[in-house]
Amino acid sequence: MAERITLDHFKATDSGEPIYAIGLADNLVTIRSQQLRAICLAELLHSATPTLERKNIAIIGGGIAGLTLSARLLQLGWMDIRIFERLTDLLAVQNGCDTRWIHPQIIDWPLPESKVDMSDLPILNWTTDTASNVSYEIEAGWQKIVDSCAVKPSNDRGSIRRGKFTRTISVLLGVTHLKISMRPSSSKGRKRIKDHPVVEWIRDTKVSNRKIDGDTAQPSGQESFSKVILATGFGIETGTSDSYWRNESLGQLNIDGAQRRFLVSGLGDGAISDLLRLTTKNFRPDRVVNELSLSALEGFLRGQAKNDLLKTLESLTTSRKQALQIAKHDLHELIDYFSDRKRDDTYVVLHAIGRLGFREAFRQSKASTLNKVFLYVLYKNGAFQYVESAKYREEEVVAANKDVPAENIIRRHGVDRAKVVSDLFATYRIASGREYPKVFLREQATDCCEQHIKAQATYQRLVAALAAFCRTKSVVP
Ligand SMILES: Cc1cc2nc3c(=O)[nH]c(=O)nc-3n(C[C@H](O)[C@H](O)[C@H](O)COP(=O)(O)OP(=O)(O)OC[C@H]3O[C@@H](n4cnc5c(N)ncnc54)[C@H](O)[C@@H]3O)c2cc1C
């Protein structure tokens, strides 16, 4: 049964401040699920906020989540929305990235809806495409909403008579310094003013700002907001200067005939995606599941969702049970598909931290079911060599032993979410000396197979609940 989504799900602190986060503590975060979260958060804030207080909100982060949230709030009539973005443009993470293919729901494979190639959202929809085209489509949709809601008559009648308008949204780009603190509640006469978050920021004035309705940004400031939303994503990946979203040519065959050697370090979705592109011709996950008819395998895996995937796949490959023969056939077809498309122009080492061998590493990987099935199939085909070492940063030694040049080491070690949060709130103290607010990150440790299975089930329940919640809301055109 779908869980009920409430504002509590988005609270970024455990002490009740009006600070919320989009997906910061969740597992298996994707573009579509971030958009679902953003839309739900907008609806929940709208319902929980009295009409006159629906204004003055800071959104930290001009990525997909920040834009989706701001678009929905604008549609709902909120005023004074301010987006703070550290980079020099909106959607800068995926912007211009032509080498990554994004599919809205494939991460949910083997669920039946995973093959639908549209995001199926109430706003800012997109279809499967390169990351750059997806971000372009989302931004174009956002701009349309902004254009239709950019300025509104002021709330009070006198201002309307005098022809005054209130700005609804502003964007600050190139925000190099940003800190959030809480101004404690105070009293003004008999009126009690509630705690409210304060954002202090400095922006790089060399960065040309997004002008919405002639808006010009000050170089620095300190402002209080009724609410602050952390739409900061997960920060930059650790251990690499080559982010997953930078363009490269790993998926292309070498045209000089030489074989190139690579080392991919990590066992998450990012690492497995690169491993697949380096070992398989013309690889794209949606192509594989659409070109092959895998319905028996998909049905079988759905029934086994709570079990150890490696054991499940291994027992299926050798199963003699009559009832499993079609699913077994599908799995063998998948193995043959990858075998036929194996690249001869690369030699790839998959590197991970561990001591117990590939089987244990596979069990502990936090990747999606689809990527793990692909990883198993590559393993069966001998498409890569698995090497583990005891510590991080030993991949250079492994690479040297395997004649992999340093520039061909691809580190996909994920992102440091805690750092994103601590950077925003670091060293900030209110007058009492109390560290404020206490930001919490929900349990993220999924370092064993059972925990990961649970995390995956929680993610699927959450996305189903978010999608159901979105469907119940009528969208303002
Ligand atoms: C290796 C890897 C592979 C992935 N593959 C896929 C995939 O195939 N499909 C998919 O759907 N998703 C994928 N994802 C997840 C995808 O990147 C996220 O779902 C998506 O980017 C989330 O959007 P967002 O707006 O929440 O965060 P982001 O896109 O990260 O945007 C956050 C924005 O906030 C800004 N920001 C951060 N801190 C501050 C600050 N202090 N002040 C001001 N601005 C700040 C950042 O500069 C950024 O622009 C992948 C992620 C990784 C790391």
The ligand as an ORCA input file, in Angstrom:
! r2SCAN-3c Opt
* xyz 0 1
  C      26.854      9.336    -11.017
  C      25.412      9.738    -11.099
  C      24.599      9.192    -12.089
  C      23.240      9.545    -12.186
  N      22.473      9.018    -13.187
  C      21.168      9.374    -13.292
  C      20.346      8.877    -14.356
  O      20.795      8.147    -15.234
  N      19.032      9.239    -14.374
  C      18.493     10.071    -13.437
  O      17.293     10.362    -13.504
  N      19.248     10.554    -12.429
  C      20.560     10.221    -12.334
  N      21.333     10.715    -11.317
  C      20.695     11.531    -10.319
  C      20.517     12.961    -10.852
  O      21.755     13.563    -10.978
  C      19.689     13.692     -9.865
  O      18.477     13.021     -9.698
  C      19.341     15.104    -10.333
  O      20.479     15.822    -10.720
  C      18.671     15.749     -9.152
  O      18.367     17.089     -9.419
  P      18.495     18.112     -8.228
  O      17.948     19.375     -8.733
  O      17.934     17.522     -6.990
  O      20.053     18.203     -7.981
  P      21.193     18.782     -8.927
  O      20.944     18.451    -10.330
  O      22.480     18.330     -8.313
  O      21.045     20.359     -8.745
  C      21.345     20.989     -7.514
  C      21.768     22.394     -7.805
  O      22.009     23.046     -6.556
  C      23.188     23.816     -6.665
  N      23.766     23.988     -5.320
  C      24.296     23.039     -4.520
  N      24.724     23.582     -3.368
  C      24.457     24.901     -3.449
  C      24.677     25.999     -2.570
  N      25.272     25.855     -1.387
  N      24.281     27.236     -2.969
  C      23.674     27.402     -4.163
  N      23.462     26.395     -5.040
  C      23.837     25.165     -4.681
  C      24.077     23.006     -7.585
  O      25.063     23.805     -8.190
  C      23.051     22.468     -8.601
  O      22.885     23.316     -9.687
  C      22.691     10.422    -11.230
  C      23.512     10.973    -10.238
  C      24.862     10.644    -10.179
  C      25.723     11.267     -9.117
*
